[in-house]
Amino acid sequence: MFIAFKRHPHIMAPLLRLTNVLGFWAGRTLFRPNDVNNDFKGILIVFAYLVLGLKVADG
């Protein structure tokens, strides 16, 4: 993840912002809304997908 960040900082910064937005949405949608912990769970889920995608893309 950090290697990809150093290699592609111009791509990674918007991706991290998008991860936060998608994470909040996923946390509110998949779990009960209005719970702070669910936002965190959503961000973790989206972050995991992002990391897996980057590992596949990097080879």
MOPAC internal coordinates of N, CA, C and O (Angstrom, degrees):
PM7 1SCF
backbone

  N    0.0000 0     0.00 0     0.00 0    0    0    0
  C    1.4577 1     0.00 0     0.00 0    1    0    0
  C    1.5212 1   110.00 1     0.00 0    2    1    0
  O    1.2310 1   120.62 1   129.36 1    3    2    1
  N    1.3237 1   116.42 1   -50.64 1    3    2    1
  C    1.4663 1   119.06 1  -178.03 1    5    3    2
  C    1.5237 1   111.18 1   -70.99 1    6    5    3
  O    1.2310 1   120.65 1   149.45 1    7    6    5
  N    1.3290 1   116.37 1   -30.55 1    7    6    5
  C    1.4630 1   119.35 1   175.80 1    9    7    6
  C    1.5236 1   109.12 1   -64.39 1   10    9    7
  O    1.2310 1   120.83 1   135.96 1   11   10    9
  N    1.3326 1   116.02 1   -44.04 1   11   10    9
  C    1.4664 1   120.00 1   178.21 1   13   11   10
  C    1.5242 1   110.28 1   -63.62 1   14   13   11
  O    1.2310 1   120.35 1   144.19 1   15   14   13
  N    1.3293 1   116.95 1   -35.81 1   15   14   13
  C    1.4692 1   120.49 1   179.78 1   17   15   14
  C    1.5243 1   110.28 1   -65.20 1   18   17   15
  O    1.2310 1   120.63 1   139.81 1   19   18   17
  N    1.3320 1   116.40 1   -40.19 1   19   18   17
  C    1.4725 1   119.32 1   178.81 1   21   19   18
  C    1.5226 1   110.98 1   -69.70 1   22   21   19
  O    1.2310 1   120.58 1   145.05 1   23   22   21
  N    1.3270 1   116.49 1   -34.95 1   23   22   21
  C    1.4604 1   120.37 1  -178.81 1   25   23   22
  C    1.5185 1   112.32 1   -73.72 1   26   25   23
  O    1.2310 1   120.63 1   141.21 1   27   26   25
  N    1.3291 1   116.40 1   -38.79 1   27   26   25
  C    1.4704 1   120.25 1  -174.12 1   29   27   26
  C    1.5290 1   111.17 1  -131.05 1   30   29   27
  O    1.2310 1   119.22 1  -115.40 1   31   30   29
  N    1.3308 1   119.10 1    64.60 1   31   30   29
  C    1.4763 1   118.84 1  -176.78 1   33   31   30
  C    1.5236 1   112.79 1   -64.79 1   34   33   31
  O    1.2310 1   120.35 1   148.39 1   35   34   33
  N    1.3449 1   116.94 1   -31.61 1   35   34   33
  C    1.4650 1   119.24 1  -177.87 1   37   35   34
  C    1.5269 1   111.45 1   -70.90 1   38   37   35
  O    1.2310 1   120.09 1   156.53 1   39   38   37
  N    1.3291 1   117.44 1   -23.47 1   39   38   37
  C    1.4654 1   120.86 1   177.30 1   41   39   38
  C    1.5245 1   109.98 1   -89.34 1   42   41   39
  O    1.2310 1   120.68 1   143.35 1   43   42   41
  N    1.3282 1   116.30 1   -36.65 1   43   42   41
  C    1.4588 1   119.58 1  -170.79 1   45   43   42
  C    1.5217 1   113.37 1   -72.56 1   46   45   43
  O    1.2310 1   119.68 1   144.86 1   47   46   45
  N    1.3422 1   118.21 1   -35.14 1   47   46   45
  C    1.4690 1   119.47 1  -177.67 1   49   47   46
  C    1.5346 1   111.57 1   -61.53 1   50   49   47
  O    1.2310 1   119.17 1   130.25 1   51   50   49
  N    1.3468 1   119.18 1   -49.75 1   51   50   49
  C    1.4659 1   117.79 1   176.07 1   53   51   50
  C    1.5264 1   112.87 1   -64.28 1   54   53   51
  O    1.2310 1   120.16 1   147.41 1   55   54   53
  N    1.3368 1   117.29 1   -32.59 1   55   54   53
  C    1.4638 1   119.57 1   178.96 1   57   55   54
  C    1.5228 1   111.02 1   -64.33 1   58   57   55
  O    1.2310 1   120.42 1   140.64 1   59   58   57
  N    1.3372 1   116.80 1   -39.36 1   59   58   57
  C    1.4597 1   119.23 1   179.23 1   61   59   58
  C    1.5235 1   110.61 1   -67.32 1   62   61   59
  O    1.2310 1   120.45 1   141.72 1   63   62   61
  N    1.3472 1   116.74 1   -38.28 1   63   62   61
  C    1.4650 1   119.59 1   176.11 1   65   63   62
  C    1.5204 1   110.17 1   -62.70 1   66   65   63
  O    1.2310 1   121.02 1   136.79 1   67   66   65
  N    1.3327 1   115.65 1   -43.21 1   67   66   65
  C    1.4635 1   120.74 1   178.90 1   69   67   66
  C    1.5295 1   110.53 1   -63.51 1   70   69   67
  O    1.2310 1   120.47 1   143.61 1   71   70   69
  N    1.3298 1   116.70 1   -36.39 1   71   70   69
  C    1.4626 1   120.89 1   177.99 1   73   71   70
  C    1.5171 1   110.69 1   -60.23 1   74   73   71
  O    1.2310 1   120.44 1   136.87 1   75   74   73
  N    1.3390 1   116.77 1   -43.13 1   75   74   73
  C    1.4602 1   119.61 1   178.66 1   77   75   74
  C    1.5172 1   111.32 1   -62.15 1   78   77   75
  O    1.2310 1   120.61 1   133.57 1   79   78   77
  N    1.3321 1   116.43 1   -46.43 1   79   78   77
  C    1.4682 1   120.07 1  -178.17 1   81   79   78
  C    1.5236 1   110.65 1   -63.51 1   82   81   79
  O    1.2310 1   120.76 1   131.85 1   83   82   81
  N    1.3372 1   116.15 1   -48.15 1   83   82   81
  C    1.4662 1   119.92 1   179.56 1   85   83   82
  C    1.5228 1   111.02 1   -64.36 1   86   85   83
  O    1.2310 1   120.90 1   144.77 1   87   86   85
  N    1.3241 1   115.88 1   -35.23 1   87   86   85
  C    1.4574 1   119.80 1   179.82 1   89   87   86
  C    1.5102 1   112.18 1   -64.91 1   90   89   87
  O    1.2310 1   120.49 1   136.03 1   91   90   89
  N    1.3367 1   116.67 1   -43.97 1   91   90   89
  C    1.4627 1   119.48 1   177.31 1   93   91   90
  C    1.5257 1   109.70 1   -61.57 1   94   93   91
  O    1.2310 1   120.67 1   136.42 1   95   94   93
  N    1.3412 1   116.33 1   -43.58 1   95   94   93
  C    1.4637 1   120.16 1  -179.34 1   97   95   94
  C    1.5306 1   110.49 1   -63.69 1   98   97   95
  O    1.2310 1   120.54 1   134.90 1   99   98   97
  N    1.3370 1   116.57 1   -45.10 1   99   98   97
  C    1.4697 1   120.24 1  -178.78 1  101   99   98
  C    1.5212 1   110.54 1   -65.18 1  102  101   99
  O    1.2310 1   120.67 1   138.99 1  103  102  101
  N    1.3286 1   116.32 1   -41.01 1  103  102  101
  C    1.4618 1   119.96 1   179.60 1  105  103  102
  C    1.5139 1   111.81 1   -62.75 1  106  105  103
  O    1.2310 1   120.60 1   139.87 1  107  106  105
  N    1.3303 1   116.47 1   -40.13 1  107  106  105
  C    1.4672 1   120.30 1  -179.28 1  109  107  106
  C    1.5201 1   111.11 1   -74.28 1  110  109  107
  O    1.2310 1   120.30 1   149.98 1  111  110  109
  N    1.3305 1   117.04 1   -30.02 1  111  110  109
  C    1.4640 1   120.38 1  -174.03 1  113  111  110
  C    1.5252 1   111.16 1   -86.38 1  114  113  111
  O    1.2310 1   120.47 1   133.17 1  115  114  113
  N    1.3408 1   116.71 1   -46.83 1  115  114  113
  C    1.4648 1   119.88 1  -174.09 1  117  115  114
  C    1.5193 1   112.10 1   -76.50 1  118  117  115
  O    1.2310 1   120.56 1   144.69 1  119  118  117
  N    1.3301 1   116.53 1   -35.31 1  119  118  117
  C    1.4553 1   120.58 1  -177.28 1  121  119  118
  C    1.5277 1   108.72 1  -111.37 1  122  121  119
  O    1.2310 1   120.22 1     4.72 1  123  122  121
  N    1.3264 1   117.18 1  -175.28 1  123  122  121
  C    1.4676 1   119.86 1   178.31 1  125  123  122
  C    1.5161 1   110.13 1   -65.93 1  126  125  123
  O    1.2310 1   119.71 1   -44.67 1  127  126  125
  N    1.3355 1   118.16 1   135.33 1  127  126  125
  C    1.4629 1   119.25 1   177.22 1  129  127  126
  C    1.5260 1   111.91 1   -70.80 1  130  129  127
  O    1.2310 1   120.98 1   -11.26 1  131  130  129
  N    1.3229 1   115.72 1   168.74 1  131  130  129
  C    1.4694 1   124.06 1   176.18 1  133  131  130
  C    1.5221 1   112.69 1    63.32 1  134  133  131
  O    1.2310 1   120.24 1  -147.87 1  135  134  133
  N    1.3185 1   117.14 1    32.13 1  135  134  133
  C    1.4596 1   120.87 1   174.77 1  137  135  134
  C    1.5239 1   107.60 1  -129.11 1  138  137  135
  O    1.2310 1   120.60 1   -58.27 1  139  138  137
  N    1.3259 1   116.46 1   121.73 1  139  138  137
  C    1.4653 1   120.70 1  -174.05 1  141  139  138
  C    1.5259 1   111.22 1   -61.68 1  142  141  139
  O    1.2310 1   120.21 1   142.33 1  143  142  141
  N    1.3224 1   117.20 1   -37.67 1  143  142  141
  C    1.4621 1   120.15 1  -178.60 1  145  143  142
  C    1.5207 1   111.57 1   -62.07 1  146  145  143
  O    1.2310 1   120.43 1   148.24 1  147  146  145
  N    1.3298 1   116.79 1   -31.76 1  147  146  145
  C    1.4603 1   119.52 1  -179.35 1  149  147  146
  C    1.5158 1   111.04 1   -69.77 1  150  149  147
  O    1.2310 1   119.95 1   147.47 1  151  150  149
  N    1.3355 1   117.70 1   -32.53 1  151  150  149
  C    1.4634 1   119.78 1   174.58 1  153  151  150
  C    1.5243 1   109.20 1   -60.70 1  154  153  151
  O    1.2310 1   120.79 1   136.63 1  155  154  153
  N    1.3304 1   116.09 1   -43.37 1  155  154  153
  C    1.4600 1   120.78 1  -179.17 1  157  155  154
  C    1.5284 1   110.61 1   -64.05 1  158  157  155
  O    1.2310 1   120.51 1   137.46 1  159  158  157
  N    1.3448 1   116.62 1   -42.54 1  159  158  157
  C    1.4702 1   120.47 1   177.96 1  161  159  158
  C    1.5186 1   110.61 1   -60.66 1  162  161  159
  O    1.2310 1   120.71 1   137.33 1  163  162  161
  N    1.3285 1   116.24 1   -42.67 1  163  162  161
  C    1.4596 1   120.34 1   179.85 1  165  163  162
  C    1.5114 1   111.65 1   -62.59 1  166  165  163
  O    1.2310 1   120.70 1   137.55 1  167  166  165
  N    1.3444 1   116.27 1   -42.45 1  167  166  165
  C    1.4665 1   120.22 1   178.98 1  169  167  166
  C    1.5259 1   109.61 1   -63.51 1  170  169  167
  O    1.2310 1   120.14 1   139.23 1  171  170  169
  N    1.3200 1   117.34 1   -40.77 1  171  170  169
  C    1.4669 1   119.98 1   178.97 1  173  171  170
  C    1.5252 1   111.33 1   -62.69 1  174  173  171
  O    1.2310 1   120.43 1   138.41 1  175  174  173
  N    1.3354 1   116.78 1   -41.59 1  175  174  173
  C    1.4692 1   120.21 1  -179.66 1  177  175  174
  C    1.5220 1   110.33 1   -63.02 1  178  177  175
  O    1.2310 1   120.78 1   131.61 1  179  178  177
  N    1.3482 1   116.12 1   -48.39 1  179  178  177
  C    1.4660 1   119.70 1  -178.58 1  181  179  178
  C    1.5252 1   109.93 1   -65.18 1  182  181  179
  O    1.2310 1   120.15 1   140.76 1  183  182  181
  N    1.3443 1   117.31 1   -39.24 1  183  182  181
  C    1.4589 1   121.87 1   179.64 1  185  183  182
  C    1.5294 1   110.10 1   -62.52 1  186  185  183
  O    1.2310 1   120.56 1   139.60 1  187  186  185
  N    1.3311 1   116.53 1   -40.40 1  187  186  185
  C    1.4665 1   120.37 1   178.91 1  189  187  186
  C    1.5278 1   110.79 1   -63.09 1  190  189  187
  O    1.2310 1   120.50 1   136.84 1  191  190  189
  N    1.3371 1   116.64 1   -43.16 1  191  190  189
  C    1.4679 1   119.51 1   176.82 1  193  191  190
  C    1.5186 1   110.90 1   -61.90 1  194  193  191
  O    1.2310 1   120.64 1   139.11 1  195  194  193
  N    1.3398 1   116.38 1   -40.89 1  195  194  193
  C    1.4636 1   121.12 1  -179.40 1  197  195  194
  C    1.5269 1   110.29 1   -63.11 1  198  197  195
  O    1.2310 1   120.21 1   134.18 1  199  198  197
  N    1.3327 1   117.21 1   -45.82 1  199  198  197
  C    1.4641 1   121.29 1  -179.18 1  201  199  198
  C    1.5288 1   110.14 1   -63.60 1  202  201  199
  O    1.2310 1   120.51 1   136.53 1  203  202  201
  N    1.3382 1   116.63 1   -43.47 1  203  202  201
  C    1.4683 1   119.52 1   178.64 1  205  203  202
  C    1.5194 1   110.54 1   -62.27 1  206  205  203
  O    1.2310 1   120.24 1   138.34 1  207  206  205
  N    1.3193 1   117.14 1   -41.66 1  207  206  205
  C    1.4590 1   120.79 1   178.72 1  209  207  206
  C    1.5149 1   111.64 1   -62.39 1  210  209  207
  O    1.2310 1   120.38 1   139.41 1  211  210  209
  N    1.3336 1   116.88 1   -40.59 1  211  210  209
  C    1.4633 1   120.37 1  -179.97 1  213  211  210
  C    1.5218 1   110.75 1   -68.35 1  214  213  211
  O    1.2310 1   120.34 1   141.70 1  215  214  213
  N    1.3290 1   116.96 1   -38.30 1  215  214  213
  C    1.4669 1   119.06 1   178.93 1  217  215  214
  C    1.5174 1   110.25 1   -64.39 1  218  217  215
  O    1.2310 1   120.47 1   140.23 1  219  218  217
  N    1.3300 1   116.71 1   -39.77 1  219  218  217
  C    1.4621 1   120.23 1   178.40 1  221  219  218
  C    1.5287 1   109.72 1   -67.29 1  222  221  219
  O    1.2310 1   120.42 1   138.84 1  223  222  221
  N    1.3382 1   116.79 1   -41.16 1  223  222  221
  C    1.4647 1   120.79 1  -178.19 1  225  223  222
  C    1.5329 1   111.29 1   -67.73 1  226  225  223
  O    1.2310 1   120.41 1   143.41 1  227  226  225
  N    1.3335 1   116.82 1   -36.59 1  227  226  225
  C    1.4656 1   120.39 1   179.89 1  229  227  226
  C    1.5267 1   111.81 1   -75.21 1  230  229  227
  O    1.2310 1   120.50 1   163.39 1  231  230  229
  N    1.3059 1   116.65 1   -16.61 1  231  230  229
  C    1.4557 1   120.29 1   178.76 1  233  231  230
  C    1.4959 1   109.07 1    95.95 1  234  233  231
  O    1.2310 1   120.10 1   180.00 1  235  234  233

